[in-house]
């Protein structure tokens, strides 16, 4: 327990570092370029014989260049009188102003892209900070405080021929977890579930780790949520390689299903779809918030060398409350079916990877027992 508390404190300290880094990166302002009027005079006037007696002021050069940058082009009609009356190199002024306009426009585009990347990195750091804080809170939970219950579970399992070397309880209520060291050839999940229910009065879901402890396995038990789900998929590819991929994933007390349709068909569409669904699955497993997940995946796809677009449906269902968030990004209608009716869920967002800013359609609905959520691709 001392080690757990120390680790929890270190996680919390690390979370603070990521939070501060995220704030610094998000707030950093890019370096601005030099004054455009000064750049114009430097490029045009350096080789001019009349430079020493030039009557064109710095203010006139700045005013002209601001007008050029605002209009997106240079023209003789935009020249201040100081230029047209005094400058012998008007053609060079116009040509250089046009070139500078293109240079500054590209610099603005890069600054905007850089600012967006910094903002996204800052949000990721903030998300990592929250994840580390949560890990710290869970790590700090004391274990071994329920000695009597732990001994009862160990004895009852061994009595029922499930050879248990050690049992550890952590947390309480719906957050209770049980860890058991069980001889690998005696693991019987049905028996373990009955014993835990008998002694702790709660139904548990089990997960058995790989055998690697001298013939023993680690069996993890978490309190079973109020609801469970049944799921299935049907596929009819248009070609040898379908551009669609799907995922069914249980994440703690939530269940996520996702369907990704890579634009087109064949290997490239499949790779795009697979990448999108893999990112969705892993971001949700890590615990990032919905809005950051969608923005991140959209940015990653848009950074690819080729144009890669993917339409994605995501449903995240809270297995305690039955609340479902349906997130639609460039997909056909989804359907929620019960015994009597079918409701349609539509979205208006473009597929991932097309535009920098994306606003997915998000619909929240509390599902009733027996309702079915249906995603389809075209």
C-alpha positions as CSV (number, residue, x, y, z in Angstrom):
1,X,0.0,0.0,0.0
2,X,2.9,2.3,0.7
3,X,4.2,1.7,-2.8
4,X,0.8,2.4,-4.3
5,X,0.5,5.7,-2.4
6,X,3.9,6.7,-3.6
7,X,3.1,5.8,-7.2
8,X,-0.2,7.7,-7.0
9,X,1.6,10.8,-5.8
10,X,4.1,10.5,-8.6
11,X,1.3,10.2,-11.2
12,X,-0.4,13.2,-9.8
13,X,2.9,15.3,-10.0
14,X,3.4,14.1,-13.6
15,X,-0.2,15.1,-14.4
16,X,0.5,18.6,-13.2
17,X,3.6,18.8,-15.5
18,X,1.5,17.8,-18.5
19,X,-1.2,20.2,-17.6
20,X,1.2,23.1,-17.4
21,X,2.9,22.0,-20.7
22,X,-0.4,21.9,-22.4
23,X,-1.2,25.5,-21.3
24,X,2.2,26.8,-22.4
25,X,2.0,25.2,-25.8
26,X,-1.6,26.3,-26.4
27,X,-0.8,29.9,-25.5
28,X,2.5,30.3,-27.4
29,X,2.2,33.0,-30.1
30,X,4.1,32.4,-33.4
31,X,6.8,34.9,-34.3
32,X,5.5,37.5,-36.7
33,X,7.4,38.4,-40.0
34,X,9.2,41.7,-40.5
35,X,7.2,44.8,-41.6
36,X,6.2,44.3,-45.2
37,X,6.9,47.9,-46.2
38,X,10.5,47.6,-45.0
39,X,10.8,44.3,-46.9
40,X,9.6,46.0,-50.1
41,X,12.1,48.9,-49.8
42,X,14.9,46.5,-49.0
43,X,14.2,44.4,-52.1
44,X,13.6,47.3,-54.6
45,X,15.6,50.3,-53.3
46,X,18.9,48.6,-52.7
47,X,20.0,48.8,-56.3
48,X,18.3,52.1,-57.1
49,X,20.7,55.0,-58.1
50,X,18.3,57.6,-56.6
51,X,18.1,55.9,-53.2
52,X,19.8,58.7,-51.3
53,X,17.4,61.4,-52.7
54,X,14.3,59.2,-52.6
55,X,11.1,61.1,-51.6
56,X,9.1,57.9,-50.9
57,X,8.5,57.6,-47.1
58,X,8.6,54.4,-45.1
59,X,4.9,55.2,-44.1
60,X,3.9,55.2,-47.8
61,X,5.6,51.8,-48.3
62,X,3.9,50.3,-45.3
63,X,0.5,51.7,-46.4
64,X,0.9,50.3,-49.9
65,X,2.0,46.8,-48.7
66,X,-0.9,46.7,-46.2
67,X,-3.3,47.4,-49.1
68,X,-1.6,44.7,-51.2
69,X,-1.9,42.1,-48.5
70,X,-5.5,43.0,-47.9
71,X,-6.4,42.8,-51.6
72,X,-4.3,39.7,-52.4
73,X,-2.6,41.4,-55.3
74,X,-0.6,44.5,-56.3
75,X,-1.7,47.0,-59.0
76,X,-0.6,50.4,-60.2
77,X,-3.9,52.0,-59.1
78,X,-3.1,51.1,-55.5
79,X,0.2,53.0,-55.5
80,X,0.3,56.1,-53.3
81,X,1.2,59.4,-55.0
82,X,4.6,59.3,-53.4
83,X,5.4,56.3,-55.5
84,X,3.9,57.2,-58.8
85,X,5.3,60.8,-58.7
86,X,8.8,59.9,-57.5
87,X,9.8,56.3,-58.0
88,X,11.6,55.4,-61.3
89,X,11.2,51.6,-60.6
90,X,7.4,51.2,-60.5
91,X,7.4,47.9,-62.4
92,X,9.9,46.4,-59.9
93,X,7.7,47.7,-57.0
94,X,4.6,46.0,-58.4
95,X,6.4,42.7,-59.1
96,X,8.1,42.6,-55.8
97,X,4.9,43.5,-53.9
98,X,3.1,40.6,-55.6
99,X,5.9,38.2,-54.7
100,X,5.9,39.4,-51.1
101,X,2.1,39.0,-50.9
102,X,2.4,35.4,-51.9
103,X,5.2,34.8,-49.4
104,X,3.3,36.4,-46.6
105,X,0.1,34.5,-47.5
106,X,2.0,31.2,-47.4
107,X,3.5,32.3,-44.0
108,X,0.1,33.1,-42.7
109,X,-1.2,29.7,-43.8
110,X,1.7,27.9,-42.1
111,X,1.3,30.0,-38.9
112,X,-2.4,29.1,-38.8
113,X,-1.6,25.4,-39.3
114,X,1.1,25.6,-36.6
115,X,-1.3,27.3,-34.2
116,X,-3.8,24.5,-34.8
117,X,-1.2,21.8,-34.2
118,X,-0.1,23.6,-31.0
119,X,-3.6,23.8,-29.8
120,X,-4.2,20.1,-30.6
121,X,-1.0,19.1,-28.8
122,X,-2.0,21.3,-25.8
123,X,-5.4,19.6,-25.6
124,X,-3.7,16.2,-25.8
125,X,-1.4,17.1,-22.9
126,X,-4.4,18.3,-20.9
127,X,-6.1,15.0,-21.7
128,X,-3.1,13.0,-20.6
129,X,-3.0,15.1,-17.4
130,X,-6.6,14.0,-16.6
131,X,-5.8,10.4,-17.4
132,X,-2.8,10.4,-15.1
133,X,-4.8,12.0,-12.3
134,X,-7.5,9.3,-12.7
135,X,-4.8,6.6,-12.7
136,X,-3.4,8.2,-9.5
137,X,-6.8,8.1,-7.8
138,X,-7.3,4.5,-8.7
139,X,-3.8,3.5,-7.7
140,X,-4.2,5.1,-4.3
141,X,-7.0,2.7,-3.3
142,X,-5.8,0.6,-0.4
143,X,-5.8,-3.2,-0.8
144,X,-5.7,-5.9,1.8
145,X,-8.1,-4.1,4.2
146,X,-10.8,-6.8,3.9
147,X,-8.7,-9.6,5.2
148,X,-11.7,-11.7,6.4
149,X,-13.5,-11.6,3.1
150,X,-10.3,-12.3,1.2
151,X,-9.7,-15.4,3.3
152,X,-13.2,-16.6,2.8
153,X,-13.0,-16.3,-1.0
154,X,-9.6,-18.2,-1.0
155,X,-11.0,-21.0,1.2
156,X,-14.3,-21.3,-0.7
157,X,-12.7,-21.5,-4.1
158,X,-10.2,-24.1,-3.0
159,X,-13.0,-26.1,-1.4
160,X,-14.7,-26.1,-4.8
161,X,-11.5,-27.3,-6.5
162,X,-10.4,-23.9,-7.8
163,X,-7.0,-23.8,-6.3
164,X,-6.5,-20.1,-5.1
165,X,-3.2,-19.0,-3.7
166,X,-4.2,-15.5,-2.8
167,X,-7.1,-13.0,-3.0
168,X,-6.9,-9.2,-2.9
169,X,-9.9,-6.8,-2.6
170,X,-9.7,-3.1,-3.5
171,X,-12.2,-0.3,-3.5
172,X,-15.8,-0.5,-2.5
173,X,-19.3,-0.4,-3.9
174,X,-19.5,-0.4,-7.7
175,X,-15.8,0.3,-7.8
176,X,-14.8,-2.9,-6.0
177,X,-12.2,-5.1,-7.7
178,X,-11.0,-8.6,-6.8
179,X,-7.7,-10.1,-7.9
180,X,-7.1,-13.8,-7.4
181,X,-4.0,-15.9,-8.0
182,X,-5.5,-19.3,-9.3
183,X,-3.8,-22.4,-10.5
184,X,-4.2,-22.3,-14.3
185,X,-5.5,-25.8,-14.7
186,X,-8.2,-25.2,-12.1
187,X,-9.7,-22.0,-13.3
188,X,-13.5,-22.3,-13.5
189,X,-15.1,-18.9,-14.2
190,X,-18.7,-20.1,-13.4
191,X,-17.6,-21.3,-10.0
192,X,-15.6,-18.1,-9.3
193,X,-18.6,-16.0,-10.1
194,X,-20.8,-18.0,-7.8
195,X,-18.3,-17.7,-4.9
196,X,-17.9,-14.0,-5.3
197,X,-21.7,-13.5,-5.4
198,X,-22.1,-15.6,-2.3
199,X,-19.5,-13.8,-0.2
200,X,-19.7,-10.2,-1.6
201,X,-23.3,-10.1,-2.6
202,X,-22.5,-8.7,-6.1
203,X,-22.3,-10.1,-9.6
204,X,-18.8,-9.8,-11.1
205,X,-17.3,-9.9,-14.6
206,X,-14.1,-11.9,-14.9
207,X,-10.9,-11.5,-17.0
208,X,-8.2,-14.2,-16.8
209,X,-4.6,-13.2,-17.5
210,X,-2.1,-15.4,-19.2
211,X,-0.5,-18.2,-17.2
212,X,3.1,-17.2,-16.3
213,X,3.4,-17.5,-12.5
214,X,4.7,-21.1,-12.2
215,X,1.4,-22.6,-13.4
216,X,-0.8,-19.9,-11.8
217,X,-3.0,-17.3,-13.6
218,X,-4.3,-14.0,-12.4
219,X,-8.0,-13.7,-12.4
220,X,-9.4,-10.1,-12.3
221,X,-13.0,-9.4,-11.3
222,X,-14.9,-6.2,-11.5
223,X,-18.5,-5.4,-10.5
224,X,-20.8,-6.3,-13.4
225,X,-22.7,-3.3,-14.7
226,X,-26.5,-3.1,-14.7
227,X,-26.8,-3.8,-18.4
228,X,-25.1,-5.9,-21.0
229,X,-25.2,-5.9,-24.8
230,X,-25.5,-8.4,-27.7
231,X,-23.8,-7.5,-30.9
232,X,-23.3,-8.8,-34.4
233,X,-22.1,-7.6,-37.9
234,X,-23.1,-8.6,-41.4
235,X,-20.8,-7.8,-44.4
236,X,-21.3,-7.9,-48.1
237,X,-18.2,-6.5,-49.9
238,X,-18.5,-4.8,-53.3
239,X,-15.0,-6.1,-54.2
240,X,-12.4,-8.5,-53.0
241,X,-11.3,-6.1,-50.3
242,X,-14.0,-4.2,-48.5
243,X,-13.3,-0.6,-47.5
244,X,-15.4,-1.0,-44.3
245,X,-14.1,-2.0,-40.9
246,X,-16.0,-2.2,-37.6
247,X,-15.2,-2.6,-33.9
248,X,-17.0,-3.9,-30.8
249,X,-15.1,-3.0,-27.6
250,X,-15.9,-3.1,-23.9
251,X,-14.2,-0.3,-22.1
252,X,-14.8,-0.6,-18.3
253,X,-18.5,-0.1,-17.8
254,X,-19.0,1.3,-21.3
255,X,-19.5,-0.5,-24.6
256,X,-18.3,1.1,-27.8
257,X,-19.3,0.0,-31.3
258,X,-17.9,1.8,-34.4
259,X,-18.3,1.4,-38.2
260,X,-15.8,3.1,-40.6
261,X,-16.3,3.4,-44.3
262,X,-13.1,4.3,-46.2
263,X,-14.0,6.3,-49.3
264,X,-13.9,4.0,-52.3
265,X,-13.1,0.3,-52.3
266,X,-10.1,-2.0,-52.4
267,X,-6.8,-2.0,-50.4
268,X,-6.5,1.8,-50.0
269,X,-10.0,2.3,-48.7
270,X,-9.6,-0.6,-46.4
271,X,-6.3,0.8,-45.0
272,X,-8.0,4.2,-44.4
273,X,-10.9,2.7,-42.7
274,X,-8.7,0.4,-40.6
275,X,-6.6,3.4,-39.5
276,X,-9.7,5.4,-38.5
277,X,-11.3,2.6,-36.6
278,X,-8.0,1.7,-34.8
279,X,-7.6,5.3,-33.7
280,X,-11.1,5.5,-32.5
281,X,-10.8,2.3,-30.5
282,X,-7.4,3.1,-28.9
283,X,-8.4,6.7,-28.0
284,X,-11.5,5.5,-26.3
285,X,-9.6,2.7,-24.5
286,X,-7.2,5.3,-23.2
287,X,-10.0,7.4,-21.8
288,X,-9.8,10.6,-23.9
289,X,-13.0,12.7,-24.1
290,X,-15.3,12.3,-27.2
291,X,-14.6,15.8,-28.7
292,X,-10.9,15.5,-28.5
293,X,-11.0,12.0,-30.1
294,X,-12.9,13.2,-33.1
295,X,-10.7,16.2,-33.6
296,X,-7.5,14.2,-33.2
297,X,-8.5,11.5,-35.7
298,X,-9.6,14.1,-38.2
299,X,-6.3,15.9,-38.0
300,X,-4.2,12.7,-38.3
301,X,-6.1,11.6,-41.4
302,X,-5.8,15.0,-43.0
303,X,-2.0,15.0,-42.4
304,X,-1.6,12.0,-44.7
305,X,0.3,12.3,-48.0
306,X,-2.7,11.1,-50.0
307,X,-6.2,12.2,-49.7
308,X,-7.7,9.8,-47.1
309,X,-11.4,10.2,-46.2
310,X,-13.4,8.1,-43.9
311,X,-17.0,8.2,-42.8
312,X,-17.5,7.0,-39.2
313,X,-20.4,6.0,-36.9
314,X,-19.6,5.6,-33.2
315,X,-21.9,4.6,-30.4
316,X,-20.7,4.7,-26.8
317,X,-23.2,3.1,-24.3
318,X,-23.0,3.5,-20.5
319,X,-23.8,0.1,-19.2
320,X,-25.0,1.5,-15.8
321,X,-27.4,4.1,-17.0
322,X,-28.2,2.9,-20.6
323,X,-27.3,6.3,-22.0
324,X,-25.9,6.1,-25.5
325,X,-24.0,8.8,-27.4
326,X,-24.3,8.3,-31.1
327,X,-21.6,10.2,-33.1
328,X,-22.1,10.5,-36.8
329,X,-19.4,11.8,-39.2
330,X,-20.3,11.7,-42.9
331,X,-22.4,8.5,-42.7
332,X,-25.8,7.3,-43.9
333,X,-28.7,7.4,-41.3
334,X,-28.5,5.1,-38.3
335,X,-31.5,3.4,-36.8
336,X,-32.7,2.7,-33.2
337,X,-35.3,0.0,-33.2
338,X,-37.6,-1.3,-30.5
339,X,-40.7,-3.5,-30.5
340,X,-43.0,-0.9,-31.9
341,X,-41.1,1.8,-33.8
342,X,-37.9,2.6,-35.6
343,X,-36.3,6.1,-35.1
344,X,-33.8,7.5,-37.5
345,X,-30.6,9.3,-36.5
346,X,-29.2,11.5,-39.3
347,X,-25.9,13.5,-39.5
348,X,-24.7,16.4,-41.6
349,X,-20.9,16.4,-41.0
350,X,-18.4,15.8,-43.7
351,X,-16.2,12.6,-43.5
352,X,-13.0,12.7,-41.5
353,X,-9.9,14.0,-43.3
354,X,-11.7,16.5,-45.7
355,X,-11.7,19.7,-43.6
356,X,-9.6,20.9,-40.7
357,X,-12.5,21.8,-38.5
358,X,-15.2,19.1,-38.0
359,X,-18.5,19.3,-36.2
360,X,-19.9,15.8,-35.9
361,X,-23.6,15.2,-35.2
362,X,-23.9,13.9,-31.6
363,X,-27.2,12.4,-30.4
364,X,-27.7,11.3,-26.8
365,X,-30.5,8.8,-26.0
366,X,-31.3,6.6,-23.1
367,X,-31.8,3.1,-24.5
368,X,-34.5,0.9,-23.1
369,X,-34.0,-2.8,-22.5
370,X,-34.3,-4.7,-25.9
371,X,-33.6,-1.7,-28.1
372,X,-31.3,-2.2,-31.1
373,X,-28.9,0.3,-32.6
374,X,-28.1,-0.3,-36.3
375,X,-25.3,1.2,-38.2
376,X,-25.0,0.8,-42.0
377,X,-22.5,1.8,-44.7
378,X,-23.1,2.4,-48.4
